[in-house]
Amino acid sequence: MARKQKKHNAEYHFLFMKPSGTQLEYIKQLIELNQIKPVIDKIYDFEDTQKAVEYLETGRAKGKVIIRLK
């Protein structure tokens, strides 16, 4: 990981989050400032929620799985 960080001039920080309005507001600000960018793996329509859950259960998701509400 350290070599990849240097190669791409990137930083990596790991942190544990807990349900908190304060933390969600902080994350929102970081996203708006383009300091962090969520990685989106797949987007499913609401009707395909079961498929999304099945995909998550495979353990192969490489980012966020989004359920689109219309």
PQR file with spaces between the fields and no chain letter, atoms N, CA, C, O and H, PARSE charges and radii, in Angstrom:
ATOM       1  N    MET     1       0.827   -1.188    0.000 -0.4000 1.5000
ATOM       2  CA   MET     1       0.000    0.000    0.000 -0.0000 2.0000
ATOM       3  C    MET     1       0.872    1.253    0.000  0.5500 1.7000
ATOM       4  O    MET     1       0.566    2.210   -0.711 -0.5500 1.4000
ATOM       5  N    ALA     2       1.935    1.266    0.771 -0.4000 1.5000
ATOM       6  CA   ALA     2       2.778    2.459    0.878 -0.0000 2.0000
ATOM       7  C    ALA     2       3.397    2.828   -0.467  0.5500 1.7000
ATOM       8  O    ALA     2       3.483    4.010   -0.801 -0.5500 1.4000
ATOM       9  H    ALA     2       2.184    0.488    1.348  0.4000 1.0000
ATOM      10  N    ARG     3       3.831    1.828   -1.248 -0.4000 1.5000
ATOM      11  CA   ARG     3       4.413    2.111   -2.569 -0.0000 2.0000
ATOM      12  C    ARG     3       3.393    2.741   -3.506  0.5500 1.7000
ATOM      13  O    ARG     3       3.701    3.682   -4.238 -0.5500 1.4000
ATOM      14  H    ARG     3       3.761    0.868   -0.978  0.4000 1.0000
ATOM      15  N    LYS     4       2.172    2.210   -3.473 -0.4000 1.5000
ATOM      16  CA   LYS     4       1.123    2.766   -4.334 -0.0000 2.0000
ATOM      17  C    LYS     4       0.804    4.200   -3.929  0.5500 1.7000
ATOM      18  O    LYS     4       0.542    5.048   -4.783 -0.5500 1.4000
ATOM      19  H    LYS     4       1.922    1.446   -2.879  0.4000 1.0000
ATOM      20  N    GLN     5       0.828    4.469   -2.631 -0.4000 1.5000
ATOM      21  CA   GLN     5       0.568    5.830   -2.165 -0.0000 2.0000
ATOM      22  C    GLN     5       1.609    6.790   -2.726  0.5500 1.7000
ATOM      23  O    GLN     5       1.267    7.852   -3.245 -0.5500 1.4000
ATOM      24  H    GLN     5       1.041    3.780   -1.938  0.4000 1.0000
ATOM      25  N    LYS     6       2.873    6.415   -2.620 -0.4000 1.5000
ATOM      26  CA   LYS     6       3.944    7.281   -3.113 -0.0000 2.0000
ATOM      27  C    LYS     6       3.851    7.458   -4.619  0.5500 1.7000
ATOM      28  O    LYS     6       4.017    8.566   -5.128 -0.5500 1.4000
ATOM      29  H    LYS     6       3.151    5.552   -2.199  0.4000 1.0000
ATOM      30  N    LYS     7       3.587    6.368   -5.334 -0.4000 1.5000
ATOM      31  CA   LYS     7       3.524    6.401   -6.798 -0.0000 2.0000
ATOM      32  C    LYS     7       2.450    7.366   -7.284  0.5500 1.7000
ATOM      33  O    LYS     7       2.651    8.079   -8.267 -0.5500 1.4000
ATOM      34  H    LYS     7       3.452    5.468   -4.920  0.4000 1.0000
ATOM      35  N    HIS     8       1.314    7.391   -6.600 -0.4000 1.5000
ATOM      36  CA   HIS     8       0.189    8.217   -7.030 -0.0000 2.0000
ATOM      37  C    HIS     8       0.022    9.483   -6.193  0.5500 1.7000
ATOM      38  O    HIS     8      -0.983   10.185   -6.306 -0.5500 1.4000
ATOM      39  H    HIS     8       1.151    6.812   -5.801  0.4000 1.0000
ATOM      40  N    ASN     9       1.012    9.766   -5.356 -0.4000 1.5000
ATOM      41  CA   ASN     9       0.963   10.945   -4.487 -0.0000 2.0000
ATOM      42  C    ASN     9      -0.370   11.009   -3.733  0.5500 1.7000
ATOM      43  O    ASN     9      -1.049   12.036   -3.735 -0.5500 1.4000
ATOM      44  H    ASN     9       1.828    9.197   -5.264  0.4000 1.0000
ATOM      45  N    ALA    10      -0.726    9.904   -3.094 -0.4000 1.5000
ATOM      46  CA   ALA    10      -2.010    9.790   -2.398 -0.0000 2.0000
ATOM      47  C    ALA    10      -1.787    9.542   -0.912  0.5500 1.7000
ATOM      48  O    ALA    10      -0.706    9.133   -0.486 -0.5500 1.4000
ATOM      49  H    ALA    10      -0.174    9.070   -3.093  0.4000 1.0000
ATOM      50  N    GLU    11      -2.815    9.795   -0.149 -0.4000 1.5000
ATOM      51  CA   GLU    11      -2.802    9.500    1.280 -0.0000 2.0000
ATOM      52  C    GLU    11      -3.895    8.499    1.587  0.5500 1.7000
ATOM      53  O    GLU    11      -4.928    8.464    0.919 -0.5500 1.4000
ATOM      54  H    GLU    11      -3.692   10.127   -0.495  0.4000 1.0000
ATOM      55  N    TYR    12      -3.664    7.691    2.596 -0.4000 1.5000
ATOM      56  CA   TYR    12      -4.650    6.699    3.014 -0.0000 2.0000
ATOM      57  C    TYR    12      -4.801    6.789    4.518  0.5500 1.7000
ATOM      58  O    TYR    12      -3.821    6.726    5.260 -0.5500 1.4000
ATOM      59  H    TYR    12      -2.825    7.718    3.139  0.4000 1.0000
ATOM      60  N    HIS    13      -6.040    6.937    4.961 -0.4000 1.5000
ATOM      61  CA   HIS    13      -6.335    6.975    6.389 -0.0000 2.0000
ATOM      62  C    HIS    13      -7.509    6.052    6.650  0.5500 1.7000
ATOM      63  O    HIS    13      -8.491    6.076    5.908 -0.5500 1.4000
ATOM      64  H    HIS    13      -6.837    6.988    4.359  0.4000 1.0000
ATOM      65  N    PHE    14      -7.424    5.251    7.674 -0.4000 1.5000
ATOM      66  CA   PHE    14      -8.519    4.353    8.039 -0.0000 2.0000
ATOM      67  C    PHE    14      -9.107    4.840    9.347  0.5500 1.7000
ATOM      68  O    PHE    14      -8.383    5.164   10.288 -0.5500 1.4000
ATOM      69  H    PHE    14      -6.627    5.231    8.277  0.4000 1.0000
ATOM      70  N    LEU    15     -10.437    4.888    9.395 -0.4000 1.5000
ATOM      71  CA   LEU    15     -11.067    5.271   10.645 -0.0000 2.0000
ATOM      72  C    LEU    15     -12.386    4.540   10.797  0.5500 1.7000
ATOM      73  O    LEU    15     -13.028    4.168    9.815 -0.5500 1.4000
ATOM      74  H    LEU    15     -11.026    4.625    8.631  0.4000 1.0000
ATOM      75  N    PHE    16     -12.772    4.344   12.029 -0.4000 1.5000
ATOM      76  CA   PHE    16     -14.051    3.714   12.335 -0.0000 2.0000
ATOM      77  C    PHE    16     -15.090    4.810   12.527  0.5500 1.7000
ATOM      78  O    PHE    16     -14.830    5.818   13.184 -0.5500 1.4000
ATOM      79  H    PHE    16     -12.251    4.646   12.827  0.4000 1.0000
ATOM      80  N    MET    17     -16.254    4.603   11.955 -0.4000 1.5000
ATOM      81  CA   MET    17     -17.337    5.569   12.086 -0.0000 2.0000
ATOM      82  C    MET    17     -18.462    4.947   12.904  0.5500 1.7000
ATOM      83  O    MET    17     -18.639    3.729   12.922 -0.5500 1.4000
ATOM      84  H    MET    17     -16.464    3.783   11.422  0.4000 1.0000
ATOM      85  N    LYS    18     -19.199    5.788   13.564 -0.4000 1.5000
ATOM      86  CA   LYS    18     -20.377    5.341   14.298 -0.0000 2.0000
ATOM      87  C    LYS    18     -21.543    6.242   13.891  0.5500 1.7000
ATOM      88  O    LYS    18     -21.317    7.359   13.426 -0.5500 1.4000
ATOM      89  H    LYS    18     -19.055    6.778   13.550  0.4000 1.0000
ATOM      90  N    PRO    19     -22.769    5.785   14.055 -0.5600 1.5000
ATOM      91  CA   PRO    19     -23.910    6.618   13.672  0.2800 2.0000
ATOM      92  C    PRO    19     -23.902    7.929   14.458  0.5500 1.7000
ATOM      93  O    PRO    19     -24.069    7.937   15.677 -0.5500 1.4000
ATOM      94  N    SER    20     -23.710    9.015   13.753 -0.4000 1.5000
ATOM      95  CA   SER    20     -23.631   10.305   14.422 -0.0000 2.0000
ATOM      96  C    SER    20     -23.925   11.408   13.410  0.5500 1.7000
ATOM      97  O    SER    20     -23.298   11.468   12.352 -0.5500 1.4000
ATOM      98  H    SER    20     -23.575    9.008   12.762  0.4000 1.0000
ATOM      99  N    GLY    21     -24.863   12.266   13.731 -0.4000 1.5000
ATOM     100  CA   GLY    21     -25.159   13.398   12.862 -0.0000 2.0000
ATOM     101  C    GLY    21     -23.960   14.307   12.683  0.5500 1.7000
ATOM     102  O    GLY    21     -23.756   14.861   11.603 -0.5500 1.4000
ATOM     103  H    GLY    21     -25.371   12.217   14.590  0.4000 1.0000
ATOM     104  N    THR    22     -23.170   14.464   13.726 -0.4000 1.5000
ATOM     105  CA   THR    22     -21.979   15.308   13.659 -0.0000 2.0000
ATOM     106  C    THR    22     -20.976   14.738   12.668  0.5500 1.7000
ATOM     107  O    THR    22     -20.422   15.468   11.846 -0.5500 1.4000
ATOM     108  H    THR    22     -23.336   14.013   14.603  0.4000 1.0000
ATOM     109  N    GLN    23     -20.742   13.423   12.747 -0.4000 1.5000
ATOM     110  CA   GLN    23     -19.797   12.804   11.823 -0.0000 2.0000
ATOM     111  C    GLN    23     -20.317   12.838   10.390  0.5500 1.7000
ATOM     112  O    GLN    23     -19.544   13.062    9.459 -0.5500 1.4000
ATOM     113  H    GLN    23     -21.192   12.830   13.415  0.4000 1.0000
ATOM     114  N    LEU    24     -21.613   12.619   10.203 -0.4000 1.5000
ATOM     115  CA   LEU    24     -22.177   12.674    8.853 -0.0000 2.0000
ATOM     116  C    LEU    24     -22.036   14.077    8.260  0.5500 1.7000
ATOM     117  O    LEU    24     -21.747   14.219    7.072 -0.5500 1.4000
ATOM     118  H    LEU    24     -22.241   12.437   10.960  0.4000 1.0000
ATOM     119  N    GLU    25     -22.233   15.088    9.060 -0.4000 1.5000
ATOM     120  CA   GLU    25     -22.059   16.468    8.588 -0.0000 2.0000
ATOM     121  C    GLU    25     -20.607   16.713    8.192  0.5500 1.7000
ATOM     122  O    GLU    25     -20.339   17.359    7.179 -0.5500 1.4000
ATOM     123  H    GLU    25     -22.467   14.973   10.025  0.4000 1.0000
ATOM     124  N    TYR    26     -19.676   16.202    8.981 -0.4000 1.5000
ATOM     125  CA   TYR    26     -18.249   16.352    8.680 -0.0000 2.0000
ATOM     126  C    TYR    26     -17.905   15.651    7.365  0.5500 1.7000
ATOM     127  O    TYR    26     -17.192   16.212    6.533 -0.5500 1.4000
ATOM     128  H    TYR    26     -19.893   15.677    9.804  0.4000 1.0000
ATOM     129  N    ILE    27     -18.405   14.436    7.175 -0.4000 1.5000
ATOM     130  CA   ILE    27     -18.153   13.703    5.936 -0.0000 2.0000
ATOM     131  C    ILE    27     -18.747   14.460    4.750  0.5500 1.7000
ATOM     132  O    ILE    27     -18.119   14.561    3.696 -0.5500 1.4000
ATOM     133  H    ILE    27     -18.984   13.980    7.851  0.4000 1.0000
ATOM     134  N    LYS    28     -19.943   14.985    4.921 -0.4000 1.5000
ATOM     135  CA   LYS    28     -20.593   15.773    3.856 -0.0000 2.0000
ATOM     136  C    LYS    28     -19.708   16.945    3.445  0.5500 1.7000
ATOM     137  O    LYS    28     -19.546   17.217    2.255 -0.5500 1.4000
ATOM     138  H    LYS    28     -20.454   14.904    5.777  0.4000 1.0000
ATOM     139  N    GLN    29     -19.138   17.635    4.422 -0.4000 1.5000
ATOM     140  CA   GLN    29     -18.264   18.769    4.118 -0.0000 2.0000
ATOM     141  C    GLN    29     -17.024   18.317    3.351  0.5500 1.7000
ATOM     142  O    GLN    29     -16.605   18.980    2.402 -0.5500 1.4000
ATOM     143  H    GLN    29     -19.270   17.415    5.389  0.4000 1.0000
ATOM     144  N    LEU    30     -16.438   17.192    3.757 -0.4000 1.5000
ATOM     145  CA   LEU    30     -15.260   16.683    3.054 -0.0000 2.0000
ATOM     146  C    LEU    30     -15.586   16.336    1.608  0.5500 1.7000
ATOM     147  O    LEU    30     -14.790   16.609    0.709 -0.5500 1.4000
ATOM     148  H    LEU    30     -16.779   16.653    4.528  0.4000 1.0000
ATOM     149  N    ILE    31     -16.746   15.739    1.379 -0.4000 1.5000
ATOM     150  CA   ILE    31     -17.163   15.398    0.018 -0.0000 2.0000
ATOM     151  C    ILE    31     -17.363   16.674   -0.797  0.5500 1.7000
ATOM     152  O    ILE    31     -16.894   16.762   -1.932 -0.5500 1.4000
ATOM     153  H    ILE    31     -17.393   15.518    2.110  0.4000 1.0000
ATOM     154  N    GLU    32     -18.052   17.662   -0.230 -0.4000 1.5000
ATOM     155  CA   GLU    32     -18.300   18.918   -0.941 -0.0000 2.0000
ATOM     156  C    GLU    32     -17.007   19.654   -1.273  0.5500 1.7000
ATOM     157  O    GLU    32     -16.943   20.359   -2.281 -0.5500 1.4000
ATOM     158  H    GLU    32     -18.433   17.590    0.691  0.4000 1.0000
ATOM     159  N    LEU    33     -15.985   19.505   -0.449 -0.4000 1.5000
ATOM     160  CA   LEU    33     -14.684   20.137   -0.690 -0.0000 2.0000
ATOM     161  C    LEU    33     -13.778   19.274   -1.570  0.5500 1.7000
ATOM     162  O    LEU    33     -12.618   19.617   -1.796 -0.5500 1.4000
ATOM     163  H    LEU    33     -16.037   18.933    0.370  0.4000 1.0000
ATOM     164  N    ASN    34     -14.310   18.157   -2.064 -0.4000 1.5000
ATOM     165  CA   ASN    34     -13.554   17.210   -2.900 -0.0000 2.0000
ATOM     166  C    ASN    34     -12.317   16.672   -2.202  0.5500 1.7000
ATOM     167  O    ASN    34     -11.334   16.331   -2.859 -0.5500 1.4000
ATOM     168  H    ASN    34     -15.253   17.879   -1.880  0.4000 1.0000
ATOM     169  N    GLN    35     -12.356   16.593   -0.881 -0.4000 1.5000
ATOM     170  CA   GLN    35     -11.246   16.021   -0.137 -0.0000 2.0000
ATOM     171  C    GLN    35     -11.376   14.512   -0.027  0.5500 1.7000
ATOM     172  O    GLN    35     -10.379   13.815    0.161 -0.5500 1.4000
ATOM     173  H    GLN    35     -13.155   16.871   -0.348  0.4000 1.0000
ATOM     174  N    ILE    36     -12.591   14.004   -0.142 -0.4000 1.5000
ATOM     175  CA   ILE    36     -12.802   12.563   -0.242 -0.0000 2.0000
ATOM     176  C    ILE    36     -13.839   12.322   -1.329  0.5500 1.7000
ATOM     177  O    ILE    36     -14.718   13.150   -1.566 -0.5500 1.4000
ATOM     178  H    ILE    36     -13.400   14.571   -0.295  0.4000 1.0000
ATOM     179  N    LYS    37     -13.722   11.190   -1.975 -0.4000 1.5000
ATOM     180  CA   LYS    37     -14.670   10.838   -3.025 -0.0000 2.0000
ATOM     181  C    LYS    37     -15.094    9.394   -2.798  0.5500 1.7000
ATOM     182  O    LYS    37     -14.265    8.486   -2.869 -0.5500 1.4000
ATOM     183  H    LYS    37     -13.007   10.517   -1.783  0.4000 1.0000
ATOM     184  N    PRO    38     -16.372    9.176   -2.528 -0.5600 1.5000
ATOM     185  CA   PRO    38     -16.842    7.801   -2.336  0.2800 2.0000
ATOM     186  C    PRO    38     -16.650    6.991   -3.620  0.5500 1.7000
ATOM     187  O    PRO    38     -16.856    7.500   -4.721 -0.5500 1.4000
ATOM     188  N    VAL    39     -16.262    5.750   -3.470 -0.4000 1.5000
ATOM     189  CA   VAL    39     -16.113    4.847   -4.607 -0.0000 2.0000
ATOM     190  C    VAL    39     -17.436    4.113   -4.779  0.5500 1.7000
ATOM     191  O    VAL    39     -17.875    3.391   -3.884 -0.5500 1.4000
ATOM     192  H    VAL    39     -16.094    5.335   -2.575  0.4000 1.0000
ATOM     193  N    ILE    40     -18.066    4.302   -5.930 -0.4000 1.5000
ATOM     194  CA   ILE    40     -19.340    3.647   -6.207 -0.0000 2.0000
ATOM     195  C    ILE    40     -19.075    2.428   -7.069  0.5500 1.7000
ATOM     196  O    ILE    40     -18.517    2.534   -8.161 -0.5500 1.4000
ATOM     197  H    ILE    40     -17.710    4.889   -6.657  0.4000 1.0000
ATOM     198  N    ASP    41     -19.480    1.270   -6.568 -0.4000 1.5000
ATOM     199  CA   ASP    41     -19.286    0.014   -7.286 -0.0000 2.0000
ATOM     200  C    ASP    41     -20.425   -0.219   -8.270  0.5500 1.7000
ATOM     201  O    ASP    41     -20.193   -0.343   -9.473 -0.5500 1.4000
ATOM     202  H    ASP    41     -19.933    1.184   -5.681  0.4000 1.0000
ATOM     203  N    LYS    42     -21.650   -0.278   -7.764 -0.4000 1.5000
ATOM     204  CA   LYS    42     -22.813   -0.549   -8.609 -0.0000 2.0000
ATOM     205  C    LYS    42     -23.999    0.277   -8.143  0.5500 1.7000
ATOM     206  O    LYS    42     -24.101    0.661   -6.978 -0.5500 1.4000
ATOM     207  H    LYS    42     -21.838   -0.177   -6.787  0.4000 1.0000
ATOM     208  N    ILE    43     -24.895    0.540   -9.094 -0.4000 1.5000
ATOM     209  CA   ILE    43     -26.140    1.250   -8.800 -0.0000 2.0000
ATOM     210  C    ILE    43     -27.296    0.370   -9.246  0.5500 1.7000
ATOM     211  O    ILE    43     -27.341   -0.090  -10.386 -0.5500 1.4000
ATOM     212  H    ILE    43     -24.812    0.228  -10.041  0.4000 1.0000
ATOM     213  N    TYR    44     -28.234    0.143   -8.327 -0.4000 1.5000
ATOM     214  CA   TYR    44     -29.417   -0.672   -8.615 -0.0000 2.0000
ATOM     215  C    TYR    44     -30.662    0.185   -8.471  0.5500 1.7000
ATOM     216  O    TYR    44     -30.725    1.067   -7.615 -0.5500 1.4000
ATOM     217  H    TYR    44     -28.198    0.517   -7.400  0.4000 1.0000
ATOM     218  N    ASP    45     -31.659   -0.082   -9.320 -0.4000 1.5000
ATOM     219  CA   ASP    45     -32.971    0.534   -9.130 -0.0000 2.0000
ATOM     220  C    ASP    45     -33.631   -0.101   -7.911  0.5500 1.7000
ATOM     221  O    ASP    45     -33.298   -1.222   -7.528 -0.5500 1.4000
ATOM     222  H    ASP    45     -31.608   -0.798  -10.016  0.4000 1.0000
ATOM     223  N    PHE    46     -34.562    0.620   -7.309 -0.4000 1.5000
ATOM     224  CA   PHE    46     -35.239    0.133   -6.108 -0.0000 2.0000
ATOM     225  C    PHE    46     -35.841   -1.253   -6.323  0.5500 1.7000
ATOM     226  O    PHE    46     -35.810   -2.097   -5.428 -0.5500 1.4000
ATOM     227  H    PHE    46     -34.833    1.531   -7.621  0.4000 1.0000
ATOM     228  N    GLU    47     -36.386   -1.478   -7.510 -0.4000 1.5000
ATOM     229  CA   GLU    47     -37.019   -2.768   -7.812 -0.0000 2.0000
ATOM     230  C    GLU    47     -36.020   -3.929   -7.760  0.5500 1.7000
ATOM     231  O    GLU    47     -36.417   -5.084   -7.609 -0.5500 1.4000
ATOM     232  H    GLU    47     -36.412   -0.792   -8.237  0.4000 1.0000
ATOM     233  N    ASP    48     -34.728   -3.622   -7.884 -0.4000 1.5000
ATOM     234  CA   ASP    48     -33.684   -4.653   -7.883 -0.0000 2.0000
ATOM     235  C    ASP    48     -32.931   -4.713   -6.554  0.5500 1.7000
ATOM     236  O    ASP    48     -31.787   -5.164   -6.507 -0.5500 1.4000
ATOM     237  H    ASP    48     -34.406   -2.683   -8.006  0.4000 1.0000
ATOM     238  N    THR    49     -33.565   -4.264   -5.488 -0.4000 1.5000
ATOM     239  CA   THR    49     -32.916   -4.256   -4.179 -0.0000 2.0000
ATOM     240  C    THR    49     -32.426   -5.642   -3.782  0.5500 1.7000
ATOM     241  O    THR    49     -31.335   -5.772   -3.228 -0.5500 1.4000
ATOM     242  H    THR    49     -34.495   -3.898   -5.526  0.4000 1.0000
ATOM     243  N    GLN    50     -33.205   -6.669   -4.051 -0.4000 1.5000
ATOM     244  CA   GLN    50     -32.795   -8.029   -3.695 -0.0000 2.0000
ATOM     245  C    GLN    50     -31.497   -8.408   -4.409  0.5500 1.7000
ATOM     246  O    GLN    50     -30.628   -9.043   -3.811 -0.5500 1.4000
ATOM     247  H    GLN    50     -34.092   -6.564   -4.501  0.4000 1.0000
ATOM     248  N    LYS    51     -31.356   -8.025   -5.680 -0.4000 1.5000
ATOM     249  CA   LYS    51     -30.117   -8.296   -6.418 -0.0000 2.0000
ATOM     250  C    LYS    51     -28.942   -7.562   -5.769  0.5500 1.7000
ATOM     251  O    LYS    51     -27.838   -8.098   -5.679 -0.5500 1.4000
ATOM     252  H    LYS    51     -32.062   -7.509   -6.165  0.4000 1.0000
ATOM     253  N    ALA    52     -29.189   -6.343   -5.324 -0.4000 1.5000
ATOM     254  CA   ALA    52     -28.135   -5.573   -4.668 -0.0000 2.0000
ATOM     255  C    ALA    52     -27.680   -6.258   -3.383  0.5500 1.7000
ATOM     256  O    ALA    52     -26.484   -6.346   -3.109 -0.5500 1.4000
ATOM     257  H    ALA    52     -30.086   -5.907   -5.397  0.4000 1.0000
ATOM     258  N    VAL    53     -28.635   -6.737   -2.605 -0.4000 1.5000
ATOM     259  CA   VAL    53     -28.309   -7.440   -1.360 -0.0000 2.0000
ATOM     260  C    VAL    53     -27.526   -8.710   -1.670  0.5500 1.7000
ATOM     261  O    VAL    53     -26.540   -9.014   -0.998 -0.5500 1.4000
ATOM     262  H    VAL    53     -29.607   -6.666   -2.829  0.4000 1.0000
ATOM     263  N    GLU    54     -27.956   -9.444   -2.674 -0.4000 1.5000
ATOM     264  CA   GLU    54     -27.248  -10.671   -3.060 -0.0000 2.0000
ATOM     265  C    GLU    54     -25.822  -10.356   -3.491  0.5500 1.7000
ATOM     266  O    GLU    54     -24.894  -11.094   -3.159 -0.5500 1.4000
ATOM     267  H    GLU    54     -28.756   -9.198   -3.220  0.4000 1.0000
ATOM     268  N    TYR    55     -25.644   -9.269   -4.226 -0.4000 1.5000
ATOM     269  CA   TYR    55     -24.304   -8.869   -4.644 -0.0000 2.0000
ATOM     270  C    TYR    55     -23.437   -8.538   -3.428  0.5500 1.7000
ATOM     271  O    TYR    55     -22.283   -8.959   -3.355 -0.5500 1.4000
ATOM     272  H    TYR    55     -26.398   -8.669   -4.495  0.4000 1.0000
ATOM     273  N    LEU    56     -23.984   -7.795   -2.486 -0.4000 1.5000
ATOM     274  CA   LEU    56     -23.234   -7.467   -1.275 -0.0000 2.0000
ATOM     275  C    LEU    56     -22.842   -8.718   -0.503  0.5500 1.7000
ATOM     276  O    LEU    56     -21.744   -8.799    0.048 -0.5500 1.4000
ATOM     277  H    LEU    56     -24.921   -7.452   -2.545  0.4000 1.0000
ATOM     278  N    GLU    57     -23.745   -9.692   -0.466 -0.4000 1.5000
ATOM     279  CA   GLU    57     -23.474  -10.923    0.278 -0.0000 2.0000
ATOM     280  C    GLU    57     -22.351  -11.746   -0.343  0.5500 1.7000
ATOM     281  O    GLU    57     -21.766  -12.588    0.338 -0.5500 1.4000
ATOM     282  H    GLU    57     -24.637   -9.627   -0.913  0.4000 1.0000
ATOM     283  N    THR    58     -22.034  -11.523   -1.622 -0.4000 1.5000
ATOM     284  CA   THR    58     -20.921  -12.247   -2.249 -0.0000 2.0000
ATOM     285  C    THR    58     -19.580  -11.779   -1.701  0.5500 1.7000
ATOM     286  O    THR    58     -18.578  -12.486   -1.812 -0.5500 1.4000
ATOM     287  H    THR    58     -22.510  -10.838   -2.175  0.4000 1.0000
ATOM     288  N    GLY    59     -19.559  -10.581   -1.107 -0.4000 1.5000
ATOM     289  CA   GLY    59     -18.307  -10.035   -0.591 -0.0000 2.0000
ATOM     290  C    GLY    59     -17.408   -9.472   -1.676  0.5500 1.7000
ATOM     291  O    GLY    59     -16.242   -9.183   -1.409 -0.5500 1.4000
ATOM     292  H    GLY    59     -20.372  -10.006   -1.017  0.4000 1.0000
ATOM     293  N    ARG    60     -17.909   -9.309   -2.883 -0.4000 1.5000
ATOM     294  CA   ARG    60     -17.092   -8.841   -4.003 -0.0000 2.0000
ATOM     295  C    ARG    60     -17.214   -7.344   -4.276  0.5500 1.7000
ATOM     296  O    ARG    60     -16.550   -6.829   -5.175 -0.5500 1.4000
ATOM     297  H    ARG    60     -18.857   -9.544   -3.100  0.4000 1.0000
ATOM     298  N    ALA    61     -18.031   -6.652   -3.532 -0.4000 1.5000
ATOM     299  CA   ALA    61     -18.199   -5.215   -3.762 -0.0000 2.0000
ATOM     300  C    ALA    61     -16.884   -4.493   -3.478  0.5500 1.7000
ATOM     301  O    ALA    61     -16.237   -4.737   -2.459 -0.5500 1.4000
ATOM     302  H    ALA    61     -18.571   -7.070   -2.801  0.4000 1.0000
ATOM     303  N    LYS    62     -16.504   -3.613   -4.381 -0.4000 1.5000
ATOM     304  CA   LYS    62     -15.257   -2.850   -4.246 -0.0000 2.0000
ATOM     305  C    LYS    62     -15.522   -1.389   -3.896  0.5500 1.7000
ATOM     306  O    LYS    62     -14.617   -0.555   -3.928 -0.5500 1.4000
ATOM     307  H    LYS    62     -17.030   -3.415   -5.208  0.4000 1.0000
ATOM     308  N    GLY    63     -16.754   -1.100   -3.569 -0.4000 1.5000
ATOM     309  CA   GLY    63     -17.134    0.265   -3.222 -0.0000 2.0000
ATOM     310  C    GLY    63     -18.565    0.260   -2.725  0.5500 1.7000
ATOM     311  O    GLY    63     -19.088   -0.771   -2.304 -0.5500 1.4000
ATOM     312  H    GLY    63     -17.489   -1.778   -3.543  0.4000 1.0000
ATOM     313  N    LYS    64     -19.180    1.404   -2.778 -0.4000 1.5000
ATOM     314  CA   LYS    64     -20.558    1.537   -2.306 -0.0000 2.0000
ATOM     315  C    LYS    64     -21.527    0.954   -3.323  0.5500 1.7000
ATOM     316  O    LYS    64     -21.343    1.101   -4.531 -0.5500 1.4000
ATOM     317  H    LYS    64     -18.756    2.242   -3.120  0.4000 1.0000
ATOM     318  N    VAL    65     -22.555    0.295   -2.821 -0.4000 1.5000
ATOM     319  CA   VAL    65     -23.642   -0.207   -3.655 -0.0000 2.0000
ATOM     320  C    VAL    65     -24.838    0.702   -3.386  0.5500 1.7000
ATOM     321  O    VAL    65     -25.297    0.828   -2.251 -0.5500 1.4000
ATOM     322  H    VAL    65     -22.705    0.175   -1.840  0.4000 1.0000
ATOM     323  N    ILE    66     -25.324    1.322   -4.434 -0.4000 1.5000
ATOM     324  CA   ILE    66     -26.363    2.342   -4.327 -0.0000 2.0000
ATOM     325  C    ILE    66     -27.712    1.777   -4.752  0.5500 1.7000
ATOM     326  O    ILE    66     -27.806    1.068   -5.754 -0.5500 1.4000
ATOM     327  H    ILE    66     -24.950    1.219   -5.356  0.4000 1.0000
ATOM     328  N    ILE    67     -28.755    2.092   -3.991 -0.4000 1.5000
ATOM     329  CA   ILE    67     -30.135    1.778   -4.368 -0.0000 2.0000
ATOM     330  C    ILE    67     -30.761    3.105   -4.806  0.5500 1.7000
ATOM     331  O    ILE    67     -30.894    4.037   -4.013 -0.5500 1.4000
ATOM     332  H    ILE    67     -28.679    2.668   -3.177  0.4000 1.0000
ATOM     333  N    ARG    68     -31.136    3.170   -6.070 -0.4000 1.5000
ATOM     334  CA   ARG    68     -31.713    4.399   -6.627 -0.0000 2.0000
ATOM     335  C    ARG    68     -33.215    4.433   -6.357  0.5500 1.7000
ATOM     336  O    ARG    68     -33.942    3.508   -6.720 -0.5500 1.4000
ATOM     337  H    ARG    68     -31.027    2.413   -6.715  0.4000 1.0000
ATOM     338  N    LEU    69     -33.667    5.496   -5.723 -0.4000 1.5000
ATOM     339  CA   LEU    69     -35.096    5.699   -5.474 -0.0000 2.0000
ATOM     340  C    LEU    69     -35.607    6.688   -6.512  0.5500 1.7000
ATOM     341  O    LEU    69     -35.027    7.756   -6.707 -0.5500 1.4000
ATOM     342  H    LEU    69     -33.077    6.248   -5.428  0.4000 1.0000
ATOM     343  N    LYS    70     -36.689    6.325   -7.169 -0.4000 1.5000
ATOM     344  CA   LYS    70     -37.212    7.212   -8.227 -0.0000 2.0000
ATOM     345  C    LYS    70     -38.365    8.017   -7.722  0.5500 1.7000
ATOM     346  O    LYS    70     -38.933    8.817   -8.466 -0.5500 1.4000
ATOM     347  H    LYS    70     -37.160    5.458   -7.011  0.4000 1.0000
